[in-house]
Amino acid sequence: MLIRLEINNFAVISGAVLEPGGGLNAISGETGAGKSLLIDAIDLILGGKASKNLIRTGEDTAYVEAVFDISGLDNSQLLEILNDSGIDIEDDQLIISRRISRDGKSIARVNGRTVVLAVLKAISAFLVNIHGQHDTQKIFDESSHVDLLDRFGGADLLPFISSYEKLLSKYKEIVLDIRRLSAMPGSMDARKEYLINAVKEISDASFAQDEEDKLTSENRRFKMLEKNASILSEADELINSEDGSGYNVIDRIKTCASSIEKLANNDDEYKDIADKLRSLLADAENVSAELSDIAQSSSFSQEQADAVTKRLGLLYDLKAKYSCTTVDELNSFRFKAEDELNDLKESGEMLAVLRKERAKAEAELLDAAERLTFERRKRAERLSFEITEQLKDLEMPRAKFSVDFIRRNKDRFFSAHGIDDIVFMFTANPGEDSKSLAATASGGEASRIMLAIKCILSNADTVPTLIFDEIDTGVSGKASAAIANKLHMLARDHQVLCVTHTSQIAAASDNNFLISKNSAEDSTSATVTRLDEEKKILEVSRLLSGTESDESVDLAKKLVEEFS
């Protein structure tokens, strides 16, 4: 159960702590004081939508933290979720927090571990059930009625639902296959031609798994060799190319060396230069020879380089054409294309087989649907009786609740839930025909019907904490007292929190909390106060008459004593 709720900078609440106890907890306050903000804060903890608008004006973040005692909660599914999420449990407590920042982002943690919202919602579903102000209106939504009936049916109904859902899935797959194979012949022929070409192109290319890496490496090597060959050729050209006089570099060095040699023969002063020129000539001739040898021994082959480039280009073209990124994907595409071709070639035979399978699947599905309807009808009779009995306790002694099964039209026969639309019916007075809730129930009646459903479903639910946000809307007097009694009884087996505006619920509560709004010149804040017995009576008095007169206080005391 919820043992502590801390709220900081959340809307008009700058800082507040709520520590509800077991039993019935009433939350009251003046209109506009911010009572429902507590419910909004809890909803945020349970994975509700985060918005920067929830942050108190002038602050950067809003923070909500809730502490749950799970010592009495025996639920293997919850423990499995916690274990899978790496969440450790200490002292049988779960501490759930959520922080919202101005950029709209939020961070959720469970026992200090950051979790995604999907995990947060999965965990909180086992801890708290909230009935908000708008949830009563959901009872008018007929699409929700089948879910409520199935929840009432509980585990005993699950095998019938599961059987129907599996057969429905199988039936839908067969129908989709038939539609796919029954496509227009023209489009099927075009598809065949496309697949045949794809298989041929990829098969003819026959790329090995590691070939792309090898081709890329070879292409890189050939480009380097080609570049080297170009440089060598340019160097050889510079050395051996002849000018307009028919001389190259070596010829000119040789001529120069011969001329200086003559000078050196007559004058020793030129011997050093002559030696250097002879050495330069020898080096030049050696370099020229080496360049020639390197060029002749080079492994570069333009033909081989062109072949690698062409092969690599083919691979890139095929990958682009068939939306693949690797050779593995390309070959996988070919295998799938071959499989699809085989399917298309056998499509005529397959259609005949599938149509037989569809007839068989439809018969099995119809049988499962009829069994599900039969089982639902049994639960519907019991639900109708129990809700009608609950309504007697809620000052609706002559009301009658029933469940109608409307067989669906053939064109939309099999739905996700079965072959019937489930509609809750209601009449407040005997002798009148039952009509759908949306057509006949008032707001106050809808609140009591929803409370009756909650009371009945709570027996099947293991959720320890139930929260009601103004379940008493639209009722007063005896009806309010009846709702208070019902919540009081519900709180025997659950922790119940209820935002209320009626004195009866406040009087019936085991724990009372007052929400007050304080307005200063430039700011507004809301506070949460736990009421002792004396202040509880004063609050009940205020709810009774809007005053704390002696007469009203005496009436409040008597009202509180009635629930003691």
C-alpha positions as CSV (number, residue, x, y, z in Angstrom):
1,M,0.0,0.0,0.0
2,L,1.0,3.6,-0.4
3,I,2.7,4.8,2.9
4,R,4.2,8.1,1.8
5,L,3.8,10.6,-1.0
6,E,6.2,13.5,-1.3
7,I,5.5,16.4,-3.7
8,N,7.8,19.3,-4.6
9,N,7.2,22.2,-6.9
10,F,4.3,20.4,-8.5
11,A,1.8,23.0,-9.9
12,V,0.8,25.1,-6.9
13,I,2.3,22.7,-4.3
14,S,5.7,23.9,-3.3
15,G,6.2,21.1,-0.9
16,A,3.9,18.6,0.7
17,V,4.0,15.1,2.3
18,L,1.0,12.8,2.4
19,E,1.2,9.7,4.6
20,P,-2.0,7.8,4.2
21,G,-2.8,4.8,6.4
22,G,-4.7,1.7,5.9
23,G,-8.5,1.8,5.5
24,L,-10.3,4.8,4.1
25,N,-8.4,8.0,3.6
26,A,-10.4,11.1,2.8
27,I,-8.9,14.1,1.0
28,S,-11.0,17.3,1.2
29,G,-10.7,21.0,0.9
30,E,-12.3,24.1,-0.6
31,T,-13.1,24.1,-4.3
32,G,-10.0,25.0,-6.3
33,A,-7.6,24.2,-3.4
34,G,-5.8,21.6,-5.4
35,K,-7.3,18.3,-4.1
36,S,-7.0,16.6,-7.4
37,L,-3.4,17.6,-7.7
38,L,-2.6,14.8,-5.3
39,I,-4.2,12.4,-7.7
40,D,-2.3,13.9,-10.6
41,A,0.9,13.5,-8.7
42,I,0.2,9.8,-8.0
43,D,-0.8,9.4,-11.7
44,L,2.6,10.8,-12.6
45,I,4.3,8.2,-10.4
46,L,2.3,5.5,-12.1
47,G,3.6,6.5,-15.5
48,G,1.2,9.2,-16.5
49,K,2.0,11.9,-19.0
50,A,4.7,14.4,-17.9
51,S,4.4,18.0,-18.9
52,K,6.5,21.1,-18.1
53,N,3.2,22.8,-17.3
54,L,3.2,20.7,-14.1
55,I,6.3,22.5,-12.8
56,R,5.6,25.3,-10.3
57,T,6.1,28.8,-11.6
58,G,9.6,30.0,-11.0
59,E,11.1,26.5,-10.5
60,D,13.2,24.4,-12.9
61,T,12.0,21.0,-11.9
62,A,9.1,19.2,-10.3
63,Y,9.6,16.1,-8.2
64,V,7.2,13.4,-6.9
65,E,8.2,10.4,-4.8
66,A,6.0,7.6,-3.5
67,V,6.9,4.8,-1.1
68,F,4.9,1.6,-1.3
69,D,4.9,-1.2,1.3
70,I,4.6,-4.5,-0.6
71,S,5.1,-6.8,2.3
72,G,1.5,-8.1,2.0
73,L,1.6,-8.3,-1.8
74,D,2.1,-11.8,-3.2
75,N,2.4,-11.4,-6.9
76,S,4.9,-13.5,-8.9
77,Q,4.3,-11.3,-12.1
78,L,5.4,-8.2,-10.2
79,L,8.5,-9.9,-8.8
80,E,9.4,-11.1,-12.2
81,I,9.2,-7.6,-13.7
82,L,11.4,-6.3,-10.8
83,N,13.9,-9.0,-11.3
84,D,14.1,-8.6,-15.1
85,S,14.6,-4.8,-14.6
86,G,17.4,-5.4,-12.0
87,I,15.5,-3.7,-9.2
88,D,16.4,-4.8,-5.7
89,I,13.8,-4.8,-2.9
90,E,14.8,-3.7,0.5
91,D,12.6,-3.8,3.6
92,D,9.6,-4.8,1.5
93,Q,9.4,-1.3,0.0
94,L,9.3,0.2,-3.5
95,I,10.4,3.8,-3.7
96,I,9.2,5.3,-7.0
97,S,10.2,8.8,-8.0
98,R,9.8,11.0,-11.1
99,R,11.4,14.3,-11.9
100,I,10.2,16.6,-14.6
101,S,12.4,19.3,-16.1
102,R,11.6,22.5,-18.1
103,D,12.5,20.8,-21.4
104,G,9.6,18.4,-20.9
105,K,11.8,15.4,-20.2
106,S,11.3,13.2,-17.1
107,I,13.4,10.7,-15.3
108,A,11.7,7.8,-13.5
109,R,13.4,5.6,-10.8
110,V,12.3,2.6,-8.8
111,N,14.5,2.0,-5.7
112,G,17.1,4.2,-7.2
113,R,17.3,2.5,-10.6
114,T,16.3,4.4,-13.7
115,V,13.5,2.8,-15.6
116,V,11.6,3.5,-18.8
117,L,7.9,4.4,-18.7
118,A,6.8,1.0,-20.0
119,V,8.4,-0.7,-17.0
120,L,7.1,2.0,-14.6
121,K,3.5,1.4,-15.9
122,A,3.9,-2.4,-15.6
123,I,5.0,-2.1,-12.0
124,S,2.5,0.4,-10.9
125,A,-0.4,-1.6,-12.4
126,F,0.1,-4.0,-9.5
127,L,0.2,-1.3,-6.8
128,V,-2.6,1.3,-7.5
129,N,-5.8,1.6,-9.4
130,I,-7.1,5.2,-9.9
131,H,-10.6,6.1,-10.7
132,G,-10.4,9.7,-11.9
133,Q,-13.1,12.2,-12.5
134,H,-13.3,11.3,-16.2
135,D,-13.3,7.6,-15.6
136,T,-17.0,7.5,-14.7
137,Q,-17.7,8.7,-18.2
138,K,-15.9,5.7,-19.6
139,I,-18.8,3.5,-18.4
140,F,-20.8,5.1,-21.1
141,D,-18.3,3.9,-23.7
142,E,-19.8,0.6,-24.8
143,S,-16.4,-0.6,-26.2
144,S,-15.1,-0.8,-22.6
145,H,-17.9,-3.1,-21.4
146,V,-16.5,-6.3,-22.7
147,D,-13.2,-5.6,-20.8
148,L,-15.1,-5.0,-17.6
149,L,-17.1,-8.2,-18.0
150,D,-13.9,-10.2,-18.7
151,R,-12.2,-8.8,-15.7
152,F,-15.1,-9.9,-13.6
153,G,-14.8,-13.4,-15.3
154,G,-11.3,-13.6,-14.0
155,A,-8.9,-16.5,-14.6
156,D,-11.7,-19.0,-15.3
157,L,-12.6,-17.1,-18.5
158,L,-9.0,-16.7,-19.7
159,P,-8.7,-20.1,-21.5
160,F,-11.8,-19.4,-23.6
161,I,-10.5,-15.9,-24.5
162,S,-7.1,-17.2,-25.3
163,S,-8.5,-20.0,-27.5
164,Y,-10.6,-17.5,-29.4
165,E,-7.7,-15.1,-29.9
166,K,-5.3,-17.8,-31.1
167,L,-7.9,-19.1,-33.6
168,L,-8.7,-15.5,-34.7
169,S,-5.0,-14.8,-35.4
170,K,-4.7,-18.0,-37.4
171,Y,-7.9,-17.2,-39.4
172,K,-6.6,-13.6,-40.1
173,E,-3.3,-15.0,-41.4
174,I,-5.1,-17.3,-43.8
175,V,-7.3,-14.5,-45.1
176,L,-4.3,-12.2,-45.6
177,D,-2.5,-15.0,-47.6
178,I,-5.6,-15.5,-49.8
179,R,-5.8,-11.7,-50.5
180,R,-2.1,-11.6,-51.3
181,L,-2.3,-14.6,-53.7
182,S,-5.5,-13.3,-55.2
183,A,-3.8,-10.1,-56.4
184,M,-4.4,-8.8,-59.9
185,P,-2.7,-11.1,-62.5
186,G,-0.9,-8.2,-64.1
187,S,0.8,-7.2,-60.9
188,M,1.6,-10.8,-60.2
189,D,3.2,-11.2,-63.6
190,A,5.3,-8.1,-63.0
191,R,6.3,-9.4,-59.7
192,K,7.4,-12.7,-61.2
193,E,9.5,-10.9,-63.9
194,Y,11.1,-8.8,-61.2
195,L,12.0,-11.8,-59.0
196,I,13.3,-13.9,-62.0
197,N,15.6,-11.0,-63.1
198,A,16.8,-10.5,-59.5
199,V,17.6,-14.2,-59.0
200,K,19.4,-14.4,-62.4
201,E,21.4,-11.2,-61.8
202,I,22.5,-12.1,-58.3
203,S,23.2,-15.8,-59.2
204,D,25.2,-14.8,-62.3
205,A,27.3,-12.4,-60.3
206,S,27.9,-15.1,-57.7
207,F,29.6,-13.0,-55.1
208,A,31.4,-14.8,-52.3
209,Q,30.8,-13.8,-48.7
210,D,34.2,-12.1,-48.2
211,E,34.6,-11.0,-51.8
212,E,33.7,-7.3,-51.2
213,D,36.5,-6.9,-48.7
214,K,39.0,-8.6,-51.1
215,L,37.9,-6.5,-54.1
216,T,38.1,-3.3,-52.1
217,S,41.6,-4.2,-50.9
218,E,42.7,-5.1,-54.5
219,N,41.2,-2.0,-55.9
220,R,43.1,0.1,-53.3
221,R,46.4,-1.8,-54.2
222,F,45.9,-1.3,-57.9
223,K,45.3,2.4,-57.5
224,M,48.5,2.7,-55.4
225,L,50.5,0.7,-58.1
226,E,49.0,2.8,-60.8
227,K,50.0,6.0,-59.0
228,N,53.5,4.7,-58.4
229,A,53.9,3.7,-62.1
230,S,52.8,7.1,-63.2
231,I,55.5,8.7,-60.9
232,L,58.2,6.3,-62.2
233,S,57.2,7.0,-65.8
234,E,57.4,10.7,-65.2
235,A,60.8,10.4,-63.6
236,D,62.1,8.3,-66.4
237,E,60.7,10.7,-68.9
238,L,62.5,13.6,-67.2
239,I,65.8,11.7,-67.4
240,N,65.7,10.2,-70.8
241,S,63.6,12.5,-72.9
242,E,65.5,14.4,-75.5
243,D,65.3,18.1,-76.1
244,G,65.2,19.8,-79.5
245,S,68.9,19.1,-80.1
246,G,68.5,15.4,-79.6
247,Y,70.1,15.3,-76.1
248,N,68.8,14.0,-72.8
249,V,69.9,14.7,-69.3
250,I,72.6,12.0,-69.3
251,D,73.9,13.1,-72.7
252,R,74.3,16.6,-71.4
253,I,76.1,15.4,-68.2
254,K,78.3,13.2,-70.4
255,T,79.2,16.2,-72.7
256,C,79.9,18.4,-69.7
257,A,82.0,15.8,-68.0
258,S,84.0,15.3,-71.3
259,S,84.7,19.0,-71.6
260,I,85.8,19.4,-68.0
261,E,87.9,16.2,-68.3
262,K,89.9,18.0,-71.0
263,L,90.5,20.9,-68.7
264,A,91.6,18.6,-65.9
265,N,94.1,17.0,-68.1
266,N,95.9,20.3,-68.5
267,D,95.1,21.8,-65.1
268,D,94.8,20.0,-61.7
269,E,92.4,22.7,-60.5
270,Y,89.6,21.0,-62.5
271,K,90.3,17.4,-61.4
272,D,87.8,17.6,-58.4
273,I,85.0,19.0,-60.6
274,A,85.8,16.4,-63.3
275,D,85.6,13.6,-60.6
276,K,82.3,14.9,-59.4
277,L,80.9,15.0,-62.9
278,R,82.1,11.5,-63.6
279,S,80.4,10.4,-60.3
280,L,77.2,12.3,-61.3
281,L,77.2,10.7,-64.7
282,A,77.6,7.2,-63.1
283,D,74.7,7.9,-60.6
284,A,72.5,9.3,-63.4
285,E,73.1,6.2,-65.5
286,N,72.5,3.9,-62.5
287,V,69.2,5.8,-61.6
288,S,68.0,5.5,-65.2
289,A,68.8,1.8,-65.2
290,E,67.1,1.2,-61.9
291,L,63.9,3.1,-63.0
292,S,63.8,1.0,-66.1
293,D,64.2,-2.2,-64.0
294,I,61.5,-1.2,-61.6
295,A,59.1,-0.3,-64.4
296,Q,59.7,-3.7,-66.0
297,S,59.2,-5.6,-62.8
298,S,56.1,-3.8,-61.6
299,S,53.1,-6.0,-60.8
300,F,50.6,-3.4,-62.0
301,S,48.3,-4.7,-64.7
302,Q,45.8,-2.3,-66.2
303,E,43.8,-5.2,-67.4
304,Q,43.6,-6.7,-63.9
305,A,42.8,-3.3,-62.4
306,D,40.0,-2.7,-64.9
307,A,38.6,-6.2,-64.0
308,V,38.5,-5.4,-60.3
309,T,36.9,-2.0,-60.8
310,K,34.2,-3.6,-63.1
311,R,33.5,-6.4,-60.5
312,L,33.3,-3.9,-57.7
313,G,31.0,-1.6,-59.7
314,L,28.7,-4.6,-60.4
315,L,28.5,-5.3,-56.7
316,Y,27.6,-1.7,-55.8
317,D,25.0,-1.6,-58.5
318,L,23.3,-4.8,-57.3
319,K,23.3,-3.7,-53.7
320,A,21.7,-0.4,-54.6
321,K,19.2,-2.0,-56.9
322,Y,18.0,-4.5,-54.3
323,S,18.4,-2.2,-51.3
324,C,21.1,-4.3,-49.7
325,T,24.2,-3.2,-47.7
326,T,26.3,-6.4,-47.7
327,V,26.9,-9.5,-49.8
328,D,25.1,-11.5,-47.2
329,E,22.0,-9.4,-47.5
330,L,22.2,-9.6,-51.3
331,N,22.4,-13.4,-51.2
332,S,19.7,-13.6,-48.6
333,F,17.5,-11.4,-50.9
334,R,18.1,-14.0,-53.7
335,F,17.0,-16.9,-51.5
336,K,13.9,-15.0,-50.5
337,A,13.2,-14.2,-54.1
338,E,13.5,-17.8,-55.0
339,D,11.1,-18.8,-52.2
340,E,8.6,-16.2,-53.3
341,L,8.9,-17.4,-56.9
342,N,8.1,-20.9,-55.8
343,D,5.1,-19.6,-53.9
344,L,3.9,-17.6,-56.9
345,K,4.4,-20.6,-59.2
346,E,2.2,-22.7,-56.9
347,S,-0.2,-19.9,-56.2
348,G,-3.1,-21.5,-57.9
349,E,-2.7,-24.7,-56.0
350,M,-2.1,-22.8,-52.8
351,L,-5.2,-20.7,-53.2
352,A,-7.3,-23.8,-53.3
353,V,-5.6,-25.2,-50.3
354,L,-5.9,-21.9,-48.4
355,R,-9.6,-21.6,-49.1
356,K,-10.2,-25.0,-47.6
357,E,-8.1,-24.0,-44.6
358,R,-10.1,-20.8,-44.3
359,A,-13.4,-22.8,-44.2
360,K,-12.0,-25.1,-41.5
361,A,-10.4,-22.2,-39.5
362,E,-13.7,-20.3,-39.7
363,A,-15.7,-23.2,-38.4
364,E,-13.2,-23.7,-35.5
365,L,-13.2,-19.9,-34.8
366,L,-17.0,-19.8,-34.8
367,D,-17.1,-22.8,-32.4
368,A,-14.6,-21.0,-30.0
369,A,-16.6,-17.8,-30.3
370,E,-19.8,-19.5,-29.3
371,R,-18.1,-21.2,-26.4
372,L,-16.8,-17.8,-25.3
373,T,-20.2,-16.2,-25.6
374,F,-21.7,-19.1,-23.5
375,E,-19.2,-18.6,-20.8
376,R,-19.5,-14.8,-20.9
377,R,-23.3,-15.1,-20.6
378,K,-22.9,-17.1,-17.4
379,R,-20.6,-14.5,-15.9
380,A,-22.9,-11.7,-17.2
381,E,-25.8,-13.1,-15.3
382,R,-23.8,-13.2,-12.1
383,L,-22.4,-9.7,-12.7
384,S,-25.9,-8.4,-13.3
385,F,-27.2,-9.9,-10.1
386,E,-24.2,-8.6,-8.0
387,I,-24.3,-5.1,-9.4
388,T,-28.0,-4.9,-8.9
389,E,-27.5,-6.0,-5.3
390,Q,-24.7,-3.4,-4.8
391,L,-27.0,-0.7,-6.2
392,K,-29.5,-1.5,-3.5
393,D,-26.8,-0.5,-0.9
394,L,-26.3,2.7,-2.9
395,E,-29.8,4.0,-2.5
396,M,-31.0,2.5,-5.8
397,P,-33.3,-0.2,-4.5
398,R,-35.4,-0.6,-7.6
399,A,-32.7,-0.3,-10.2
400,K,-31.8,-3.2,-12.4
401,F,-28.5,-3.7,-14.2
402,S,-28.1,-6.2,-17.0
403,V,-25.8,-7.2,-19.8
404,D,-27.0,-7.4,-23.4
405,F,-25.3,-9.5,-26.1
406,I,-25.7,-8.1,-29.6
407,R,-24.7,-10.4,-32.4
408,R,-22.4,-8.6,-34.8
409,N,-23.2,-8.2,-38.5
410,K,-21.8,-10.7,-40.9
411,D,-19.5,-8.1,-42.7
412,R,-17.7,-7.5,-39.4
413,F,-18.5,-10.7,-37.6
414,F,-15.3,-11.7,-35.9
415,S,-13.9,-8.9,-33.7
416,A,-10.9,-8.9,-31.4
417,H,-13.3,-9.7,-28.5
418,G,-15.7,-12.2,-30.1
419,I,-18.9,-12.2,-32.2
420,D,-21.0,-10.1,-29.9
421,D,-21.0,-6.5,-28.8
422,I,-21.3,-6.4,-25.0
423,V,-23.6,-3.6,-23.8
424,F,-24.4,-2.7,-20.2
425,M,-28.1,-2.0,-19.7
426,F,-29.8,-0.1,-16.9
427,T,-33.2,0.9,-15.6
428,A,-33.7,2.9,-12.5
429,N,-37.4,2.0,-12.1
430,P,-39.3,-1.3,-12.4
431,G,-41.7,-1.6,-15.4
432,E,-39.4,0.4,-17.6
433,D,-37.4,-1.2,-20.4
434,S,-33.7,-1.4,-19.8
435,K,-31.7,0.8,-22.0
436,S,-28.0,1.4,-22.5
437,L,-26.2,3.2,-19.8
438,A,-25.4,6.1,-22.1
439,A,-29.1,6.5,-22.9
440,T,-30.6,6.3,-19.4
441,A,-28.1,6.8,-16.5
442,S,-27.6,10.2,-15.0
443,G,-24.2,11.4,-13.8
444,G,-25.0,10.5,-10.2
445,E,-26.3,7.1,-11.2
446,A,-23.2,6.4,-13.3
447,S,-21.0,7.2,-10.4
448,R,-22.8,4.7,-8.2
449,I,-22.8,2.1,-10.9
450,M,-19.1,2.5,-11.5
451,L,-18.5,2.2,-7.7
452,A,-20.6,-0.9,-7.6
453,I,-18.4,-2.4,-10.5
454,K,-15.3,-1.3,-8.6
455,C,-16.4,-3.0,-5.5
456,I,-17.2,-6.2,-7.3
457,L,-14.0,-6.2,-9.4
458,S,-11.9,-5.4,-6.3
459,N,-12.7,-8.9,-5.0
460,A,-10.9,-10.3,-8.1
461,D,-8.1,-7.7,-8.2
462,T,-5.0,-8.0,-6.1
463,V,-4.2,-4.3,-6.4
464,P,-3.9,-3.1,-2.7
465,T,-4.6,0.6,-3.2
466,L,-7.7,2.1,-4.8
467,I,-8.0,5.8,-5.4
468,F,-11.2,7.6,-6.2
469,D,-11.3,11.2,-7.4
470,E,-14.7,12.6,-6.5
471,I,-16.7,9.4,-7.0
472,D,-19.5,11.3,-5.1
473,T,-19.9,13.8,-8.0
474,G,-23.6,14.4,-8.7
475,V,-25.0,12.8,-5.5
476,S,-26.0,14.1,-2.1
477,G,-28.0,13.1,0.9
478,K,-28.8,9.4,1.3
479,A,-26.9,8.6,-1.9
480,S,-23.7,10.2,-0.4
481,A,-24.2,8.2,2.8
482,A,-24.6,5.0,0.8
483,I,-21.4,5.7,-1.2
484,A,-19.6,6.5,2.1
485,N,-20.7,3.1,3.6
486,K,-19.7,1.3,0.4
487,L,-16.2,2.9,0.5
488,H,-15.9,2.1,4.2
489,M,-16.7,-1.5,3.5
490,L,-14.3,-1.6,0.5
491,A,-11.5,-0.2,2.8
492,R,-11.7,-3.3,4.9
493,D,-9.7,-5.3,2.3
494,H,-8.0,-2.4,0.5
495,Q,-6.3,0.9,1.2
496,V,-8.7,3.5,-0.3
497,L,-7.9,7.1,-1.0
498,C,-10.8,9.3,-1.9
499,V,-11.0,13.0,-2.9
500,T,-14.4,14.1,-1.7
501,H,-16.7,17.0,-1.3
502,T,-19.3,15.3,0.9
503,S,-19.4,15.2,4.7
504,Q,-20.4,11.5,4.8
505,I,-17.2,10.2,3.2
506,A,-15.1,12.5,5.3
507,A,-16.9,11.2,8.4
508,A,-16.5,7.6,7.4
509,S,-12.8,7.8,6.9
510,D,-10.1,6.3,9.0
511,N,-7.7,9.1,8.0
512,N,-8.5,12.6,6.9
513,F,-6.3,15.1,5.0
514,L,-7.1,18.8,4.3
515,I,-5.9,20.6,1.2
516,S,-5.6,24.3,1.7
517,K,-4.7,27.0,-0.8
518,N,-2.8,30.1,0.4
519,S,-2.5,33.1,-1.8
520,A,0.1,35.8,-1.3
521,E,0.6,39.0,-3.4
522,D,2.7,37.3,-6.0
523,S,2.3,33.6,-5.5
524,T,-0.1,30.8,-4.6
525,S,0.7,27.6,-2.8
526,A,-1.3,24.5,-1.5
527,T,-0.6,22.6,1.6
528,V,-1.6,19.1,2.9
529,T,-2.5,18.7,6.6
530,R,-3.4,15.5,8.4
531,L,-6.4,16.1,10.6
532,D,-6.7,14.9,14.2
533,E,-10.1,13.9,15.5
534,E,-11.1,17.4,16.5
535,K,-10.1,19.0,13.2
536,K,-11.8,16.1,11.4
537,I,-15.1,17.0,13.0
538,L,-14.6,20.7,12.1
539,E,-13.9,19.7,8.5
540,V,-17.0,17.4,8.4
541,S,-19.0,20.4,9.8
542,R,-17.7,22.6,7.0
543,L,-18.7,20.1,4.4
544,L,-22.1,19.7,6.0
545,S,-23.1,23.3,6.2
546,G,-20.2,25.5,5.1
547,T,-19.8,26.7,8.7
548,E,-18.4,25.5,12.0
549,S,-21.4,26.6,14.1
550,D,-22.2,24.7,17.3
551,E,-25.2,23.1,15.7
552,S,-23.2,22.0,12.7
553,V,-20.3,20.6,14.8
554,D,-22.8,18.6,16.9
555,L,-24.2,17.1,13.7
556,A,-20.7,16.4,12.5
557,K,-19.9,14.5,15.7
558,K,-23.0,12.4,15.3
559,L,-22.1,11.6,11.7
560,V,-18.6,10.6,12.7
561,E,-19.9,8.4,15.5
562,E,-22.2,6.6,13.0
563,F,-19.1,5.2,11.2
564,S,-17.1,4.5,14.4
